[in-house]
């Protein structure tokens, strides 16, 4: 039985979109890089993997710091794309299909494994792939060889979306939003709610392995936001509660109030943005809008449980995508869970 060839891949982009570069490196062996004048970071990450698959024969173990690439195969997104005729869970055309389709063809014909590695964390070969991709993006030309090059320039320096002074939630903040009880089958424990909680536990645990400082952020409203706190607690990840105003649970049923109180007690932090409870429904709605805007500016990525049709959640998803970028807003379709 032949052993898989290990290959490290990476992509870089100066601006997003902008001039980009891709690279792959076999530890101690072959390497290649290339460039595109106007592209995106996601396309360069994906192009690097495809180029490696095209150039290298046999089984491959692909080491990538791109969750966009790795999660497609780890979570089997591609199966849903094919079943839906290259539509994603939101029923929209899959982005970057021109690169995904030939890569998935390789995956179906041969053995390709995918392992996520943390970028900029001192891994020799991830660092070299990064340097080659940055070099290609900067020079707008690639190169290749039979052994690792010694004459390669600087590594990419990731630019934070906002400075630590602006970001008021410590750690890698993952916001969870989504459907309310009517869309989850009711206010009590339902099969769909249990399935959503279980999926959230799996995703939060996986992201915790990627980010040692992961913290889940939730507004603790009824539905997915409550399930998110329970999922974080179940897998031992701290969660921060961000409340729009006091008295959020005043109109709720007694058992929901008890659940809300228990989850507040176990939160690592509670942030209440408005000191007094609004007096009218209109002002309450305004308070929630201000809370939603504040949260978008203080998280690193978001996870939305959304069936693609409920408009309230849809507006939230689009606002998060505008603020964070589409690649940092993950969507779970609850209709696919049961």
N, C-alpha and C positions, 0 to 999 in steps of 0.2 A: 504493500500500500504506500503510495507516494505521499510525502509530506507537503502541506500547502506552502507556497511561497508567501512570505510576509512582505507586504508593501505598504509604505506610509504615503498618504495623499494629503494635499492641502490646496487651498485656493486663497487668493488675495484680490482685493479690489480697492483702488484709490478713488474713494467716493462710491456711492451705491445708488444708481449706476455710475460707472466710470471705467477707466482703463483697468483691465484685470489680468491676472496670471494664474496658472495652475502648475502643479508639479507632483510627481510621484518618485519615490525612492525605495529601492530594495536594500535593506541594511547590508553594507559591505559590497554591494553589487551595482546593478544598472540604475540609471535615473533618467528622467526626462522632464522638460518644462515647456510651456508655451504661453501665448498671450492672445488677448482680444482687445480691440480698441474701445469698445463700449459694451459693458456687461454688468453683472451683479455678483456679489459675493457667493450667493447660493449657486449660481450657474458655474462659477469657477470651482467650488467644492465638488460639485457633481461632475464637471468636465474632467477633473483630475482623476476621479475613480474610473470613469469611462475610458480615458486614455490608458490607464494602467491595465484595465481588463482587455483592451484591444491589443496592447503590446506584449503582454505576458501570457504564456501558455500554462495549462494545467490548473490545479486548485490554487486559489488565492485566499489569504487572510488579510483583509484590508483594514488598516489602522487609520482612523479618521477622527478629527476633533469636531466634526460637523454632526450635530444631532439631527439636522435636516436629512442627511444621507443615512446615518446609522439607524435612526428610528423607522425609516421606511421599511427596512428589512426586519428589524427586531420586532416591530409591531405589525408587520405584514400589511402596511397601507396598500402596497401594490396590488394585492389580491382584490381589494375593494375597487380600486381604479379599473382593473380589467373587467370586473363584474358589471360595473356601471358604464362601461364604454368610455373609459378615460375621463370620468367625472369624479370629483372629490366628494366628501361627505356633505358638502353644501350644494351639490348638484352643479358645480361650476367646472369648466374645463381644467384639467390638471396643469399647473404651471410647469414649464420646462419639459414638456412631454418629449420634445425632440432629443433630449438627453436621457430622460428616464427610460424611454421605450427601448433603445438599444442596450442599455445597462440591464434592464429587467430580462431582455432576451438572453444575455450572457448568464444571468442568475438562474434562469430556467434550464439552460443547456449544460451548465457545469457547476462545480462547487465553489461558491464564493461565500466567505464568512466575513462578518463585519464586527469590529471591536471599536468602541469609543475610547479615545484617549483625551486627557485634558490638555488643551493647548497652552503654550507659554508656561509650562510647568517643569522644564528641564529635561524632557525626553530628547535624547540626541537626534533621533531620526525624524521625529515630528518637527523639531526645530529646523533641521536641514530642509525638509520639504517646505516649511514655511518660508525660509530664506530664499529658496529657489523660486517659489511662487511670487514673492515680493519683488525679486530681481526681474522676473519676466514681466510683471505688471509695470515696473518702472521703466525698463528698457524697451518694452513692447517687442521683445524677441525671446525665444526660448533656446534651449540647448539640450544635449543628451550625451550620455557616455556609458562606459562599461563598469566604472567604479565611482564611488562618491567623490565629488569635486571638493577641492580644498579652498578654491578662490571664489567664495560666495559671500555676498554682502550681508547687510543687517537683517534682523528678524522684523516681522511686523510688530508694531506697537498698538495694541487695541485701544481705541479711543472710547472712554466711557460716555454713555448717552447723557449723563448728567454728573455733576461733581458730587462728592460725598457731602458737601455742605448743603446742596440742594435736596439730596435724597434723605428723607427722615426716617426710613425704615432700615435698620441695620441688617446686613447679610444679603444673600441673594433672594430677593423677594418674589415669590410666585403668587399672583392673585388668582383666585378661583371664583368664577361667576357661573350663572346658568339658570335653569328653569326653577320655577316655584312649585309648591305642592300640587296644584291642579294638573300640571304637565307630568308630574311624577306619580300620579295615581291616587293622590290623597294626602292628608296631613299626617297620618300615622306611618308606621313602617309598611312599605309595600314591596313587592318583588322588584319593581323598577328602581325604587330608592336604594334597596340593598345592593342591586347590581351596579348602580352608579357609585355607591360608596366603595364597593370592592375595586372598581376600576380606578377610582381616585387613589385608593391606598397603593395600588400597583404603580401608578404614575408618580406619585409623590415619593415612594421608596426609590424608584429608579432615578429621579432627579436628585434625591439626596445623595445617591452614590456619585453623581456628577459634581455636586456642589456641597462641600462640607458645611457651609454656612447657610444652607437652605432654610427659609422661613416661609410658611404659608400665610397669605394675607386673605382675610375674609371679612365681609360686612356682617356676617352672622344672621342674615335674613333667613326666613323659612325656605326650605328647599335645598338647592345645591350648596349654598353658602354654609348652611348648618352641616351638611354631609361632609364638606371639605374640612371643617374643624374636627369632626369625629374621625375622619380618615387620617389626618395629620397626627392626631393623638394616638391612633391605633398603631402607627408605624414609628412613633417616637420622634416626630419632627415638630419643632415649636411652631405655634401659629400666633399671629397678631390680629386682633379684632379692631377694625376701624368703623366706628359708629358715626352716623350723620349727626345725631342728637340724642339726648337722654329720652327714655320712655319709648324706645323703639318697639318693645314687646307689649306695651299697654293694651292694644286691642286683641292680643293673641289668646288662644285657649290656655287653660291652666297648665296642662302638661307641656305645651310648647314653651310657656314661660319658665317652667322648671328646667327644661332642656337648655334653654338660653342661659339661665343662671349658672348651671353646671359648667357649660362650655366657657363662659366668661371667667369663672373661677380658675379654670385650667389654662387660660391663655397666658402667653409669655408677656404680653403687653396689650393694653386697651387704650386706643386713641379715640377720644370723643371730640369731634371738630366744632360742635356748637354747644354752648353751655346750657341753653334753655330749650325746652320742647316747643316746636312751632305751634301756633294757636289754631291754624286752619289747614285743611287738606292741601290747599295750593302752596302754602309755605312749607309744609312737610315735603311735598314733591320737589320744591326748590332746594330744600336741605339735602335731599338724596342726590340731586344733580350736582350740587357743589361737592358732596362727598365723592361721587364717582370721578369727577374731574381731578380732585386732589389725589386720589389713589392712583390714577393713571400716570401721574407724574412721579410717583415714589416707588414703583415696582420695576422689576427687571424683565419679567415675562408674565404671561397670563395663560390660564387654562379655562376654556369655556365649555360647559355641557350644553349643547344646543342641537336641536333637531333640524336646523336649517330653515324653519318656517316661522317660529314664534318671533314676532317683530320686536318686542321689547329687548329680548336677549340679542337679536340681530343688530340692533342699534348699538348696544354695548360692545359687541364684537367689533363692529366697524370703527367705533371710537378708539378702542384699544389698538386695532391695527394701524390706525392713523398715528397714534402716539408712539407705539413700540415697534412698528413694522410687522408685516404679515408673518415673517419667519419666527417671531417671538410670541405669537398667539396661537396656541394649540387648541384644537376642537375635538371633543368627544361627542359623537352622535349617539344619544341614548337609545334610539330605535334599533341600533345594531347590537345592543347588549343583552336583549332577551328575545 
